[in-house]
Amino acid sequence: MIHARGLVATFVTGKGKSKREVRAVDGVDLDIAEGEVVGFLGPNGAGKTTTLRMLTTLLRPTAGTATVNGYDVTTESVQVRRSIGYVSQMGATFSQALAGDEVADHGQLYGMSRRDAVRRGKELFAQLQLDGLWDRMPKNMSGGQRRRLDIAMGLIHDPTLVFLDEPTTGLDPQARANLWEHISKLRTERGATVFLTTHYLDEADALSDRIMIIDNGRIVAADTPENLKSQVSGDLVHLEFGAGEPVARAAAQLESLGATEIRVDGVGVRARLRGSAKVVPGLLRELEASGNTIESIEIMRPTLDDVFLTLTGRSLRDAEAAADTEEMSDEISA
Ligand SMILES: Nc1ncnc2c1ncn2[C@@H]1O[C@H](COP(=O)(O)OP(=O)(O)OP(=O)(O)O)[C@@H](O)[C@H]1O
């Protein structure tokens, strides 16, 4: 369905002395099979949208090759565009037109007759819980409704491959959960292949068969969410003791069990421990036998953030915060 080799996108920014080249995408290879739902995860500015724009023919690659649905993105861009659905980050619905007219117009752009476009549009409105909103202006819809309208526009011509760029950014948790259901149905009910970008870890985890993590324009990992998480060595174990307990003793015991990343914090100790389900009961018995009172214990399975941390030495959340700060300072100095 999608095959890319060595995709590169560079941009030149600034003028005169401040002129510099940004390598937004730096040699991306990817293969996506029919029927897969692939989540493209990475912090702000990692290169997700730029990759998507090259695969959807909106941006010509600086170097590298890609085929989408068997068509070359550079030499057969018209065929690529006709065969895919694309829901951009910004959404497509800013006009004063009525929602239903926008969707039907969009269908006509793809060569559908008005009648077919209206019929198909009404089916999609029903499937995407937009009943009764055909004659409403998009600006008078909620964020979640507008996003579902964007998806209806992307699906009007029945594409088998759908690109979604940060589909739930800016939505409240309920609207996000609702949209996830609709995204899952794209595959289960329509057999579509879905390529979605996101910077939400939970979203990538919940929706994707396979996750690709991009950082600084390069793919740093690509596998199923489970396989990625199993690469991280150990669960995070957090023990809390009563005030005045010898927390250091617990830390030493954890170390003797092979725990890593041990951190003592007040009355708590936190560490990464392999095979925690087998090891922790014995540890608790030993600690209690030596007089410790354990107030609470928490064991957390590795998350995709841990995967990113293991691969890059940074947390995705921190990377996001840093990118946000950088963007703000860019805006201030611009
Ligand atoms: N038209 C452009 N001109 C100059 N730089 C650009 C342009 N488009 C993207 N970039 C830069 O390329 C890098 C990758 O941007 P891109 O939008 O692909 O990231 P992203 O992972 O989609 O981020 P976000 O989650 O914030 O959308 C960033 O440093 C961005 O500032």
The ligand as an SDF file (V2000), in Angstrom:
LIG
                    3D

 31 33  0  0  0  0  0  0  0  0999 V2000
    7.2510   25.0050    5.3630 N   0  0  0  0  0  0  0  0  0  0  0  0
    8.2130   24.8950    6.2830 C   0  0  0  0  0  0  0  0  0  0  0  0
    9.2470   25.7700    6.3120 N   0  0  0  0  0  0  0  0  0  0  0  0
   10.2280   25.6680    7.2290 C   0  0  0  0  0  0  0  0  0  0  0  0
   10.2770   24.7160    8.1770 N   0  0  0  0  0  0  0  0  0  0  0  0
    9.2880   23.8220    8.1980 C   0  0  0  0  0  0  0  0  0  0  0  0
    8.2020   23.8520    7.2620 C   0  0  0  0  0  0  0  0  0  0  0  0
    7.3610   22.8320    7.5360 N   0  0  0  0  0  0  0  0  0  0  0  0
    7.8910   22.1820    8.5970 C   0  0  0  0  0  0  0  0  0  0  0  0
    9.0340   22.7640    8.9930 N   0  0  0  0  0  0  0  0  0  0  0  0
    9.9040   22.3410   10.1070 C   0  0  0  0  0  0  0  0  0  0  0  0
   10.1810   20.9670    9.9220 O   0  0  0  0  0  0  0  0  0  0  0  0
   10.1640   20.2770   11.1590 C   0  0  0  0  0  0  0  0  0  0  0  0
    9.1350   19.1550   11.1070 C   0  0  0  0  0  0  0  0  0  0  0  0
    7.8240   19.7330   11.0670 O   0  0  0  0  0  0  0  0  0  0  0  0
    6.4940   18.8450   11.0190 P   0  0  0  0  0  0  0  0  0  0  0  0
    5.3450   19.8050   10.9050 O   0  0  0  0  0  0  0  0  0  0  0  0
    6.6320   17.8080    9.9840 O   0  0  0  0  0  0  0  0  0  0  0  0
    6.5270   18.1690   12.4460 O   0  0  0  0  0  0  0  0  0  0  0  0
    5.3580   17.3590   13.1800 P   0  0  0  0  0  0  0  0  0  0  0  0
    6.0140   16.1490   13.7420 O   0  0  0  0  0  0  0  0  0  0  0  0
    4.2080   17.1590   12.2890 O   0  0  0  0  0  0  0  0  0  0  0  0
    5.0000   18.3460   14.3610 O   0  0  0  0  0  0  0  0  0  0  0  0
    3.5480   18.7520   14.9890 P   0  0  0  0  0  0  0  0  0  0  0  0
    3.1980   17.6140   15.8920 O   0  0  0  0  0  0  0  0  0  0  0  0
    3.8890   19.9920   15.7530 O   0  0  0  0  0  0  0  0  0  0  0  0
    2.6170   18.9590   13.8650 O   0  0  0  0  0  0  0  0  0  0  0  0
    9.9040   21.3310   12.2160 C   0  0  0  0  0  0  0  0  0  0  0  0
   11.1410   21.7630   12.7170 O   0  0  0  0  0  0  0  0  0  0  0  0
    9.2090   22.4390   11.4580 C   0  0  0  0  0  0  0  0  0  0  0  0
    9.4360   23.6830   12.0670 O   0  0  0  0  0  0  0  0  0  0  0  0
  1  2  1  0
  2  3  1  0
  2  7  2  0
  3  4  2  0
  4  5  1  0
  5  6  2  0
  6  7  1  0
  6 10  1  0
  7  8  1  0
  8  9  2  0
  9 10  1  0
 10 11  1  0
 11 12  1  0
 11 30  1  0
 12 13  1  0
 13 14  1  0
 13 28  1  0
 14 15  1  0
 15 16  1  0
 16 17  2  0
 16 18  1  0
 16 19  1  0
 19 20  1  0
 20 21  2  0
 20 22  1  0
 20 23  1  0
 23 24  1  0
 24 25  2  0
 24 26  1  0
 24 27  1  0
 28 29  1  0
 28 30  1  0
 30 31  1  0
M  END
$$$$
